[in-house]
Amino acid sequence: MSAPNSKQRQACWGARDELWTCLDLNRDDATACEGYRKEFEASCPAQWVKYFNKRRDFLKYKERIEKNGFEPVEGASKS
């Protein structure tokens, strides 16, 4: 696979941003954003889709930790 050119990268990032905006507005309701997800997956290389999905999960986790603080799971051992 060759690297995406500038126009392809911009299309991918735009589709990603539209999907993430839809998910934010619909509280991560994937069914409401199915069209955006299909466009995102069609516009981006598969490896990028995987990376961006993990990146979103991480950013949401980080946001939740910063807002609510870290609370360890009850019963978790302290090693």
DSSP file (Angstrom, degrees, kcal/mol; ACC not computed):
  #  RESIDUE AA STRUCTURE BP1 BP2  ACC     N-H-->O    O-->H-N    N-H-->O    O-->H-N    TCO  KAPPA ALPHA  PHI   PSI    X-CA   Y-CA   Z-CA
    1    1 A M              0   0    0      0, 0.0     2,-0.2     0, 0.0     0, 0.0   0.000 360.0 360.0 360.0 132.2    0.0    0.0    0.0
    2    2 A S        -     0   0    0      1,-0.1     3,-0.1     3,-0.0     0, 0.0  -0.546 360.0 -92.7 -86.8 157.1    1.3    3.4   -0.9
    3    3 A A        -     0   0    0     -2,-0.2    -1,-0.1     1,-0.1     2,-0.0  -0.410  47.0-103.5 -68.0 141.3    1.1    6.3    1.5
    4    4 A P        -     0   0    0      0, 0.0    -1,-0.1     0, 0.0     2,-0.0  -0.355  35.7-124.5 -64.1 143.8   -2.0    8.5    1.0
    5    5 A N     >  -     0   0    0     -3,-0.1     4,-2.6     1,-0.1     5,-0.2  -0.233  35.3 -88.3 -80.3 178.7   -1.4   11.8   -0.7
    6    6 A S  H  > S+     0   0    0      1,-0.2     4,-2.4     2,-0.2     5,-0.2   0.885 127.3  49.3 -57.1 -44.2   -2.4   15.2    0.8
    7    7 A K  H  > S+     0   0    0      1,-0.2     4,-2.0     2,-0.2    -1,-0.2   0.895 112.2  48.2 -64.8 -40.8   -5.9   15.2   -0.7
    8    8 A Q  H  > S+     0   0    0      2,-0.2     4,-2.3     1,-0.2    -2,-0.2   0.888 111.0  50.8 -67.6 -39.4   -6.6   11.6    0.6
    9    9 A R  H  X S+     0   0    0     -4,-2.6     4,-2.9     2,-0.2     5,-0.2   0.927 110.1  49.7 -63.1 -44.5   -5.2   12.5    4.1
   10   10 A Q  H  X S+     0   0    0     -4,-2.4     4,-2.3     1,-0.2    -1,-0.2   0.891 110.9  49.6 -62.9 -39.1   -7.5   15.5    4.3
   11   11 A A  H  X S+     0   0    0     -4,-2.0     4,-2.3     2,-0.2    -1,-0.2   0.907 112.5  48.4 -64.8 -41.6  -10.5   13.5    3.3
   12   12 A C  H  X S+     0   0    0     -4,-2.3     4,-2.6    31,-0.3    -2,-0.2   0.955 113.3  45.5 -63.0 -51.0   -9.6   10.9    5.9
   13   13 A W  H  X S+     0   0    0     -4,-2.9     4,-2.6     1,-0.2    -1,-0.2   0.865 112.5  51.8 -63.7 -35.9   -9.2   13.4    8.7
   14   14 A G  H  X S+     0   0    0     -4,-2.3     4,-2.2    -5,-0.2    -1,-0.2   0.915 110.8  47.3 -65.1 -42.9  -12.4   15.2    7.7
   15   15 A A  H  X S+     0   0    0     -4,-2.3     4,-2.2     2,-0.2    25,-0.3   0.894 112.4  50.8 -65.0 -39.6  -14.4   12.0    7.8
   16   16 A R  H  X S+     0   0    0     -4,-2.6     4,-2.8     2,-0.2     5,-0.2   0.937 110.4  48.7 -61.2 -47.2  -12.8   11.2   11.2
   17   17 A D  H  X S+     0   0    0     -4,-2.6     4,-2.3     1,-0.2    -2,-0.2   0.888 110.9  50.2 -63.0 -39.7  -13.7   14.6   12.6
   18   18 A E  H  X S+     0   0    0     -4,-2.2     4,-2.3     2,-0.2    -1,-0.2   0.912 112.2  47.8 -64.7 -42.2  -17.3   14.3   11.3
   19   19 A L  H  X S+     0   0    0     -4,-2.2     4,-2.8    17,-0.2    -2,-0.2   0.943 112.5  48.2 -62.7 -47.8  -17.7   10.9   12.9
   20   20 A W  H  X S+     0   0    0     -4,-2.8     4,-2.3     1,-0.2    -2,-0.2   0.878 111.4  50.6 -63.9 -37.4  -16.2   12.0   16.2
   21   21 A T  H  X S+     0   0    0     -4,-2.3     4,-2.4    -5,-0.2    -1,-0.2   0.930 111.3  48.5 -63.7 -45.0  -18.5   15.1   16.2
   22   22 A C  H  X S+     0   0    0     -4,-2.3     4,-2.0     1,-0.2     7,-0.2   0.924 111.8  49.1 -60.2 -45.3  -21.5   12.8   15.6
   23   23 A L  H  <>S+     0   0    0     -4,-2.8     5,-3.7     1,-0.2     6,-0.3   0.886 111.2  50.1 -63.4 -38.4  -20.5   10.4   18.3
   24   24 A D  H ><5S+     0   0    0     -4,-2.3     3,-0.9     3,-0.2    -1,-0.2   0.913 113.1  45.8 -64.9 -42.2  -20.0   13.3   20.8
   25   25 A L  H 3<5S+     0   0    0     -4,-2.4    -2,-0.2     1,-0.2    -1,-0.2   0.801 118.5  42.1 -71.2 -28.9  -23.4   14.8   19.9
   26   26 A N  T ><5S-     0   0    0     -4,-2.0     3,-1.1    -5,-0.2    -1,-0.2   0.110 114.1-111.4-106.8  20.5  -25.1   11.4   20.2
   27   27 A R  T < 5S-     0   0    0     -3,-0.9    -3,-0.2     1,-0.3     3,-0.1   0.903  75.9 -52.5  50.8  50.2  -23.3   10.2   23.3
   28   28 A D  T 3 <S+     0   0    0     -5,-3.7     2,-1.1     1,-0.2    -1,-0.3   0.733  87.2 160.1  60.9  27.1  -21.4    7.5   21.4
   29   29 A D    X>  -     0   0    0     -3,-1.1     3,-0.7    -6,-0.3     4,-0.7  -0.698  22.5-166.9 -79.1 100.8  -24.5    6.0   19.9
   30   30 A A  G >4 S+     0   0    0     -2,-1.1     3,-0.7     1,-0.2     7,-0.2   0.809  80.3  60.5 -62.9 -32.4  -22.9    4.1   17.0
   31   31 A T  G >4 S+     0   0    0      1,-0.2     3,-1.0     2,-0.2    -1,-0.2   0.853 101.3  53.6 -67.1 -33.1  -26.2    3.5   15.2
   32   32 A A  G <4 S+     0   0    0     -3,-0.7    -1,-0.2     1,-0.2    -2,-0.2   0.718 115.2  41.3 -71.3 -19.9  -26.9    7.2   14.8
   33   33 A C  G <X S+     0   0    0     -4,-0.7     4,-2.3    -3,-0.7    -1,-0.2   0.107  75.2 118.4-115.6  20.5  -23.5    7.7   13.2
   34   34 A E  H <> S+     0   0    0     -3,-1.0     4,-2.4     1,-0.2     5,-0.2   0.871  76.1  52.2 -59.8 -39.9  -23.4    4.7   10.9
   35   35 A G  H  > S+     0   0    0      1,-0.2     4,-2.0    -4,-0.2    -1,-0.2   0.907 110.5  47.9 -63.2 -41.6  -23.2    6.7    7.8
   36   36 A Y  H  > S+     0   0    0      2,-0.2     4,-2.6     1,-0.2   -17,-0.2   0.890 110.6  52.4 -65.9 -38.5  -20.3    8.7    9.1
   37   37 A R  H  X S+     0   0    0     -4,-2.3     4,-2.8     2,-0.2     5,-0.2   0.916 108.9  49.4 -64.2 -42.8  -18.5    5.5   10.2
   38   38 A K  H  X S+     0   0    0     -4,-2.4     4,-2.0     2,-0.2    -1,-0.2   0.913 112.5  47.7 -62.2 -42.2  -18.9    4.0    6.7
   39   39 A E  H  X S+     0   0    0     -4,-2.0     4,-1.9     2,-0.2    -2,-0.2   0.909 112.2  50.2 -64.2 -42.4  -17.5    7.2    5.1
   40   40 A F  H  X S+     0   0    0     -4,-2.6     4,-1.4   -25,-0.3    -2,-0.2   0.933 112.4  46.0 -60.3 -48.4  -14.6    7.2    7.7
   41   41 A E  H  < S+     0   0    0     -4,-2.8    -1,-0.2     1,-0.2    -2,-0.2   0.820 114.6  48.3 -67.5 -31.0  -13.7    3.6    7.0
   42   42 A A  H  < S+     0   0    0     -4,-2.0    -1,-0.2    -5,-0.2    -2,-0.2   0.785 113.9  46.7 -77.2 -28.0  -14.0    4.2    3.2
   43   43 A S  H  < S+     0   0    0     -4,-1.9   -31,-0.3    -5,-0.2    -2,-0.2   0.669 108.8  58.0 -88.7 -18.3  -11.8    7.3    3.3
   44   44 A C  S  < S-     0   0    0     -4,-1.4   -35,-0.1    -5,-0.2     5,-0.0  -0.841  87.6-103.3-118.3 148.9   -9.0    6.0    5.5
   45   45 A P    >>  -     0   0    0      0, 0.0     4,-2.1     0, 0.0     3,-0.6  -0.370  40.2-112.7 -60.8 148.9   -6.5    3.1    5.3
   46   46 A A  H 3> S+     0   0    0      1,-0.3     4,-2.3     2,-0.2     5,-0.2   0.857 117.0  54.4 -55.8 -39.2   -7.5    0.3    7.6
   47   47 A Q  H 3> S+     0   0    0      1,-0.2     4,-2.3     2,-0.2    -1,-0.3   0.870 108.1  49.8 -64.9 -35.8   -4.5    0.8    9.9
   48   48 A W  H <> S+     0   0    0     -3,-0.6     4,-3.4     2,-0.2     5,-0.3   0.902 108.1  52.8 -68.8 -40.5   -5.5    4.5   10.3
   49   49 A V  H  X S+     0   0    0     -4,-2.1     4,-2.4     2,-0.2    -2,-0.2   0.941 111.2  47.2 -58.5 -47.5   -9.0    3.5   11.2
   50   50 A K  H  X S+     0   0    0     -4,-2.3     4,-2.1     2,-0.2    -2,-0.2   0.927 114.5  46.9 -59.9 -46.4   -7.7    1.1   13.9
   51   51 A Y  H  X S+     0   0    0     -4,-2.3     4,-2.7     1,-0.2    -2,-0.2   0.938 112.6  48.1 -62.2 -49.0   -5.3    3.8   15.2
   52   52 A F  H  X S+     0   0    0     -4,-3.4     4,-2.4     1,-0.2    -1,-0.2   0.865 110.1  52.7 -64.3 -35.7   -8.0    6.6   15.3
   53   53 A N  H  X S+     0   0    0     -4,-2.4     4,-2.0    -5,-0.3    -1,-0.2   0.928 112.8  44.2 -63.9 -44.4  -10.5    4.3   17.1
   54   54 A K  H  X S+     0   0    0     -4,-2.1     4,-2.5    -5,-0.2    -2,-0.2   0.891 111.8  54.4 -65.4 -38.6   -7.9    3.5   19.8
   55   55 A R  H  X S+     0   0    0     -4,-2.7     4,-2.7     2,-0.2    -2,-0.2   0.907 107.9  48.8 -62.4 -42.6   -7.0    7.2   19.9
   56   56 A R  H  X S+     0   0    0     -4,-2.4     4,-2.5     2,-0.2     5,-0.2   0.926 110.7  50.6 -63.7 -44.2  -10.6    8.2   20.6
   57   57 A D  H  X S+     0   0    0     -4,-2.0     4,-2.3     1,-0.2    -2,-0.2   0.923 112.4  47.5 -58.7 -44.3  -11.0    5.6   23.3
   58   58 A F  H  X S+     0   0    0     -4,-2.5     4,-3.0     2,-0.2    -2,-0.2   0.927 111.6  49.3 -63.5 -45.7   -7.8    6.8   25.0
   59   59 A L  H  X S+     0   0    0     -4,-2.7     4,-2.3     1,-0.2    -1,-0.2   0.883 112.1  48.5 -63.4 -38.4   -8.8   10.5   24.8
   60   60 A K  H  X S+     0   0    0     -4,-2.5     4,-2.2     2,-0.2    -1,-0.2   0.903 113.0  48.2 -66.7 -40.8  -12.2    9.7   26.2
   61   61 A Y  H  X S+     0   0    0     -4,-2.3     4,-2.5    -5,-0.2    -2,-0.2   0.933 112.3  48.7 -62.8 -46.7  -10.6    7.7   29.0
   62   62 A K  H  X S+     0   0    0     -4,-3.0     4,-2.5     1,-0.2    -2,-0.2   0.904 110.9  50.8 -60.9 -42.5   -8.1   10.5   29.7
   63   63 A E  H  X S+     0   0    0     -4,-2.3     4,-2.0    -5,-0.2    -1,-0.2   0.906 110.7  48.9 -61.2 -43.0  -10.9   13.1   29.8
   64   64 A R  H  X S+     0   0    0     -4,-2.2     4,-2.9     2,-0.2     5,-0.4   0.902 111.8  48.7 -65.4 -41.5  -12.9   10.9   32.3
   65   65 A I  H  X S+     0   0    0     -4,-2.5     4,-2.3     1,-0.2    -2,-0.2   0.913 112.2  48.4 -64.7 -43.3   -9.8   10.5   34.5
   66   66 A E  H  < S+     0   0    0     -4,-2.5    -1,-0.2    -5,-0.2    -2,-0.2   0.858 118.0  41.4 -65.8 -35.0   -9.0   14.2   34.5
   67   67 A K  H  < S+     0   0    0     -4,-2.0    -2,-0.2    -5,-0.2    -1,-0.2   0.921 131.8  20.3 -78.5 -45.8  -12.6   15.1   35.3
   68   68 A N  H  < S-     0   0    0     -4,-2.9    -3,-0.2    -5,-0.2    -2,-0.2   0.560 102.5-125.0-104.7 -11.0  -13.5   12.4   37.9
   69   69 A G     <  -     0   0    0     -4,-2.3     2,-0.5    -5,-0.4    -1,-0.2  -0.028  39.4 -61.1  81.7 166.0  -10.1   11.3   39.1
   70   70 A F        -     0   0    0     -4,-0.1    -5,-0.0    -2,-0.0    -4,-0.0  -0.734  47.2-175.8 -90.3 129.7   -8.7    7.8   39.2
   71   71 A E        -     0   0    0     -2,-0.5     3,-0.1     3,-0.0    -2,-0.0  -0.956  20.7-136.8-125.2 111.4  -10.6    5.3   41.3
   72   72 A P        -     0   0    0      0, 0.0     2,-0.2     0, 0.0     3,-0.1  -0.267  32.0 -95.1 -65.2 154.3   -9.0    1.8   41.5
   73   73 A V    >   -     0   0    0      1,-0.1     3,-1.9     2,-0.1     2,-0.1  -0.470  47.0-103.3 -68.0 136.2  -11.2   -1.2   41.2
   74   74 A E  T 3  S+     0   0    0      1,-0.3    -1,-0.1    -2,-0.2     3,-0.1  -0.379 106.6  21.5 -61.9 135.4  -12.2   -2.6   44.5
   75   75 A G  T 3  S+     0   0    0      1,-0.3    -1,-0.3    -2,-0.1     2,-0.2   0.395  86.3 141.9  88.0  -3.9  -10.3   -5.7   45.5
   76   76 A A    <   -     0   0    0     -3,-1.9    -1,-0.3     1,-0.1     2,-0.2  -0.534  52.2-121.2 -73.0 135.7   -7.4   -4.9   43.1
   77   77 A S        -     0   0    0     -2,-0.2     2,-0.9    -3,-0.1    -1,-0.1  -0.472  11.8-131.3 -78.5 148.1   -4.1   -5.8   44.6
   78   78 A K              0   0    0     -2,-0.2    -1,-0.1     1,-0.1    -2,-0.0  -0.862 360.0 360.0-100.2 103.4   -1.4   -3.2   45.1
   79   79 A S              0   0    0     -2,-0.9    -1,-0.1     0, 0.0    -2,-0.0   0.432 360.0 360.0 -93.3 360.0    1.8   -4.7   43.7
